Amino acid sequence: MQEFVKINSKDNVAVALSDLAKGMTLEVDGVAVTLIEDIPRGHKFTLTNLNEGENVIKYGFPIGHLTQSAEMGAWVHTQNVKTNLGELLTYSYEPDVNQLMPREKATFMGYRRENGKVGIRNEVWIIPTVGCVNKIAEAMEKQFKEKLTGSVEDIIAFPHPYGCSQMGDDQENTRLILADLINHPNAAAVLVLGLGCENTNIAELKKYIGEYDENRIKFLQCQDVEDEMEVAEELIEQLISYAAKFEREPISADELVIGMKCGGSDGMSGITANPTVGVFSDLLISQGGTTVLTEVPEMFGAETLLMARCDNEELFEKTVDMINDFKNYFKSHNQTIYENPSPGNKKGGISTLEDKSLGCTQKSGSAPVKDVLKYGEIVKTKGLNLLSAPGNDLVASTALAASGAHMVLFTTGRGTPFASPVPTMKISTNTPLAMKKNNWIDFNCGTLVEGKTLDILGEELFQYVLAVASGKKVKSEEAGFHDMAIFKTGVTL
């Protein structure tokens, strides 16, 4: 196994791939580097003497500057590195667009819906309009599972604390996300469960749902009936009967929409898991498929790389607006724009937001940016899409699902058990995590520093995604986990 990696020829630091002891001598590009401190796995050490104020270069780009001089072999981290990032910036469009070569299309076994859309699960969803009916929704899920038949895979309730006592953007976000989930093709059929007196009541929500199939979507307002469980039983039976007529069939991979997210990142994220997802993204897009990258605050510091890949100047301007809107959101709440990474990220070896962002954006591969989506907006253009959503894992993953993603690829260096409304595949950055949390981790990218090549690992991930799209359950599904969260931006009444 490698002991370290120098990611880019321009870098003046390398990253330890295992715990390295003080006094070890390593040969880096023909130069002997003796460590003058212990270097934890995922952390950085200097490859030359660096002066105070000098930039630390990783991934070929500055990730901050030194707050004090550092000798060759020194540990470089939060104790001696500070971000270079400031507030709002002025950007110019300097395109560097790489069009991918087309690739022969693979297939998976999915569900073709009556409206032409494609799902990778055949489930019945119960969507509450308001948190007041959460427990009723959960009781329905538990009680009616025994009614599942044929190709219907599950019945799932999605409780949430929203839908009332909201105003402005918060209320709008709730309605958009609920409507997006109701229309999601992984749900063969949906029961919309309302109370009756909430702001986001069924009548209001129907305006956001748009045209719908009355066989696929049923509505139940609890205040209007004597026994909501009795009425729901009949409705659920109708929905299950409708859903049961769908069967898996061969479908081209160009119909897949895959969300990409990371969380609990470590110093290995940008070296193993995120680049592997980037190779996957390029493979899918080269077949005409779609990937969606989100968590805007974790683009800060690497946003110019994404801007250069925008297919045209209009998309560049939309990307600039997306970045600056999020910066202004932080400023309007008197928050520091660059108060990131998290304590767990730092423990894993990430020192600054640039360090985190340059690793995070590796998930986008090299494809051109084909569209930029607002929060709650559904994918309409094939290829790489950027989606406006925060870094919070549950909120961002729900946003990916709401945008139309069939599943979410979630890279992590520290592990997390959560799920989202769609299959959420956990991809580990290192082998020890994959071994320790086998009940959480679906795919291990730690093998990338154990002899496996990036191209081979990316192809293996692509095949694994096809298997999950064809019905293989990810670990969080096997555990029965299905979570959702909506971006809350403003005031609650």
N, C-alpha and C positions, 0 to 999 in steps of 0.2 A: 504493500500500500504506500502511496505517496505520503510524504511527511508535510508537504506544503504545496501551494500553488501560487504562481505569479500569473494573474489573469490576463494582463495585457503587457505587451513589450514596453509600453511607456510608463508602467507602474513603478513607483519607488517604495512600495510595500508589497509583501507577500502575505498569504493567509495560511495559518497553521491548519492542517487537516486532522491533526490529533494533538493532544497535549504535548508541548515541547518544553524540555527542561533547560534552565539556565546553564550556559557552558557548552551546549551542543553546537557543533559547527556544521553548517549546511552549505552545499554548493549551489549557487543561484546564478545562472547564465555565466558559468565559469569563474565566479567570484566566491571566495569563502566568506560566509557570514556567520560569525559566532554570536549566539544569543547572549545578551547581558541581563536578561530577565526571563522568568518562566512565561511562556505564551500559551494561553488556553486554546483549545480547539475552536476554530472559527474566528479567532482574533488575528490582528495584523502585527507584523514586525517590520522595521525599516531595513532597507537593502543598501543604504548608504547613510552617511552623516547628513542630517537635515537641520536647517537653522530655524530659529523662532520666526514665525510668520510665513514660512515656506508652505506651499500647498502639498497636501498628501494626495497622491495619485493612485486611484484604484479603478479598474475597468477602463483605464485610459483617460479618465477624467478626474478633476479635483473633487474630493469628497469633504473638503474643509482645509483648515490651515493649522499649523502647530502653534500652540500657545507658549511653548518653550522648546529649546533645541533638543534634538534627540540623536544619540549616536547610532551607528550601524548596529543592528541586532536588538534595538529597543522595542518595547511593547508600545504600540500606538493605539490609543483608545480615548475614552471620554475625559480622562485625566489630563490629556495634553493635546486634544484636537477640538476645534470649534468650527461650526458651520460657516460657510462663506455667504449663505443666503440672506437676503434682505427682505424688503416688502414687495410691493407691486413692481413689475418689470415691464419694459418696452421690448416687444419682440418684432422680428422681421422674418418674412417668409423666405427661407433659403432651402428650397426643395432638394432632397436626396432620396428619391423614390426608387425602390427596387421592386420591379414587377416580377412575380414568381412564375416559374415555368409550369404550365398545366401538367397534371398527373392523372393517370388512369384512375377512374373513380371506384372506390370500394363500396360495399353495401352492408347494411345491418338489417336486423329484423325489427321493424317498428309497426306502429299503428297509423293507418291512413284515416283521417277523420272525414266526415261528410262535407266539410267546408274546404277540403283539400289540404289542410294543415296536417302535420305529422307529430305524433307523440311517441315517447319511448317507454311510457308507463300507461297502464289502463286502470286508472283509479277513480273512485268516487270521492270528491272533496266536499267537505262541509265548511263553508266560509261564513263566519259571523260578521254582521255589519257593525257590531258594537261589543265591547268587552262584557257587557251585562249578561250576555247569553253564552259566555264561554263554557260554563259548566254544563249547560244543556247540550251544547255541541259535542263536548267530550263524552257525555253520557250516551249520546246518539252513536258516536263512533264505537264505543265499547259494546253497546247493546246490539247494534245491527251488523257487526262483523260476521256473525254466524250466517247471515243471509247471502254472503258472497258466493258467486257461482260462476262457472265457466271461465272465461278469460279475464274476469275482473280480479285485479290483484290485491286491492286494499280499499278500505274506506278510511279517510283521514280527516280529522278536524284541525283547523288552524286557528286556535284561540289567540287573541291579541287584546291589548288594553285601550284600543283606539275607537273612533267612531262617534264620540260625543264629547261635549265640552272642549271642542277644538275650534280654531278659527284660522283664517288666512292660509298660509302655505301648509301648515300642519293638516288642516282639514282637507285641502286639495290633495296632498300626498296620500292620505289615507284612502280617499276615493279612487285615485288613480291606481294605486297598488292593488287594492281589493278587486277592482274591475279587471286589471291585467291578469290576476290569478284566476278569476272566474273564467276568463277566456283562454287560459293556458291549455295547450293541446295534450299535456300529460294527464289532464283531468278529462276522462271520457264523459263524465257527468258531474253536475254540481248542484248541491242544495245551498241556497243563500238563506241564511237564518238571521232574521231580524227581531228586534224587540217591538218597536212601534213608535216610540217617542224620541228616538235618537236623532242627532243632526244628520248623520249619514244613514238615513232610513232607506228601505228598499226602493221606494219611488224615486228618491234622489239618486241612488246608486245606478238605477236602470239607465239614467242619462249618460253615464260613463261606460256602461257595458255595451251600449249600442244594440244593433240588431242581434238577435239570438234565437237559437233553436229551442222551442218550448219543450221538446222531448229531452234535450240535454240539460237544461237549467230549470230548476223548480225553486219557488220562493215560499217561505213560511214566516209569517209575522206572528210571534208568540202571543202578543196581547189580543190578537183577533180570534183565538181559538180556545176552547175549554181545556183540551189536553194536547199540548204540543207534541208529546212523544207518540201519541196515537196517530196524529195526523202525519207526523214525520215518517212513521213506519211505512205508511202507504206510499208516500213520496219516494222514500229511499228504495223501496221495492221496484217502483217504476224506473228509477234511475239505474239501478243495477241491471234490470232487464234490458234497458237501452244500451248500457255499456258492454254487456255480455255479447253483443253481436259483432264487436270488433275483434279481429284476430291479427296476430303478427304476420307481416308479409315483407318480402325483400324491398328495401328502400335505399336509394342512393345516398351516400354519405354527404352529398352536397346539400342535403336537407337538414343536416345537423347544425344546431346553434349551441355553442359551448361557452360558458362563462369561465373567467379566469380570475382567481383571487388568492391572496396569501395572508397568513396570519401566524402569530407566534414565530416570527422569522428569526433566523440566526445568521451567523457569518457564512454559513454554507448555502443559504437560500439562493443567492445570486450566482453561485458556482455550480450547483447541481440541479436542484428541482426546478427553479425558475427557467434556466436555459432549456431544460428538457421539455417543459411546457411550451416554450417558444418554438422548439423544433416541431412539436405536435401541432401548434397553431399554424405554422407554415405548411405542414403536410395537409391539414384539413382544408386550408384556404386554397392550396394548389389544386384541390379537387372540386372547388366551387363552394365549399362550406363556409361557415361563419364562426368567428370567435369574438368575444366581448371582454374588454379589459376595463376595470373600474378602480375604485378607491383613489380619487383624485388627489387628496393630500399626499399620497405616497407616489405621486408623479412629480411633486415639487423638487426641483434640482435636476430632473431628467426630462422635463417637459419639452425642452428644445429638440431633443432627439425624436420625440413623437411628432412635434410640429413639422420637422423636416420631412417626415414620412407621409404627411398629408397629401392626398391625391391632387388637390387643387387649392387655390388660395382661399376659397370660400370655407373649406374644411379647416384650413389653418386658422382663419378668424374665429370659427366656432370653437376650436381647441383653446385659443387664447381666452375667449370669453369664459369657457368652462373653468380654466385655471384661475383667472382673476376673480370670477364670481365666488369661488371657494375661498380665496384669500380674503375677499371683502366680507364674506360670511364670518370668518374668524375675527376679523377686525371689528365688525359690528357687535360682536359679543365680548369685546375686550380680551380676546385670547391671542397668545403669541402664535403667529403663523407657523413657525418652525419648532414648536414644542413637541418634538418627535425625534427619535423613536421611543418606544415604551421601555419600561424597566426590563421586561423579558427580552426584548430585542437587544438591549445593551449588554445584558448578561451573556447573550449568544454571540456577541462580537460586533454588532452594528453600532457605529460611533456617532453618526450624524444623519440628518434626513437625506442628504445627497447619497450617502453610503447605502441607505435603505432604498431610496428611489431608483438608483441605478441598478440595484439588484432586482427590485420589484418589476421594472419595465422589461426585464429580460423575458418575461412571460409572453410578451407581444411578438416575439420572433423578429422577422425582418420584413413582413408584408406591409404594403401601403395602408394607411388609414383611409377607410372608405366611407365612414360616417361617424358623427359625434352626436350622441343621444342625451337628451335631458333626462332627469330623474323621472321614472315612470313611463318613459317613451319606449315603444316596442320596436325591435329590430325590423328594418324594412330593406336594408341593403346587405348583400352578401359580402364576405370579406371581413377584415378587421374593423371592429367598431369600438369607439371609446364611449363609456357611459358615466355620466355624472352621478356620483354617490360617494359617501364618506368612507373612511377606512374601517369603521366598525364592522367586525366580521359578520354578525347576523344581519345588520342593516344592508351591507353591500351585497351579501349573497342572496338575500331576498330580492334586492333590486335587480340582480342578474336574472333570477328566475322570472320576475315580473316583466323583464325586457323580452322574454321569450326563450331564454336559455333552457335547453333540455336537461342539462346537468351542469354542475359547477366543479371545476378542478381547483382544489384548495391545497396549496403548498404550505408546509409548516416545518419548522425546525425544532419546535418544542412540544407540538401535539395539541390537539383539541378534539372533543367528542361531538361538537354541535353538528346540526344538519341545517337544511333549508327546505323550501317547499319542493325542490327537485333533488334527485340523487346528488350527493355532495361527496366527491371522491377526495380522500385525504392522501396527500403525496408527501412523503418524508424527505427531508434534505440529507439525512444521515442514517446509516444503518443501525446504530445503537437505539435511536428512537423507534425505528421500525420493529426491532426485536422486542423492546420494552413494552411498547403500546400496540401490539399486534391486533388488539381488539378495536383500535381506532384507525390504523394505517392500512390503506388499500394498495399503495404502490410505493416502492422504495427507490429513490434516486441516489442513495448513498453509494450504490454500486458504481457510480460514475468515477469515483476516485479510487476504485478497487479494481480497475482494469477494463471496465466496459466503456465503449465509445458513446459519444453524445448522439450520433446518428442512430446507432442501434437502440439505445435506450428510448429515444424519441419515437422510433417505429414501434417498440414494444408498448409504449404508452398509447399510441394511436390504436393498436390492436385491442388494448384493454378497454379503451373508451368504446370501441365498437361492440365489445362483449357486454359492457354495462348498458349501452343503448339497446342491445338485443335482449335484455332481461336480467343479466347478472346483477345481483344486489351488492351495493357497497356496504361497508361495515356499519355505518350509521343507520341505513335502512334495515339491516338485519337486527339491529338493536331496537328498532321501532321509533327512531328519533325523526321528528319532522318539526322544524322551528320556523318562525318568521318574525321579522321586526321591521318597522316602518320608520323612516327618517323623521325625527321630530325637531323642528327648527325654531319654533316660535313660542307663543303664549298659550297656556291652557286656562280656560275660563274657570 
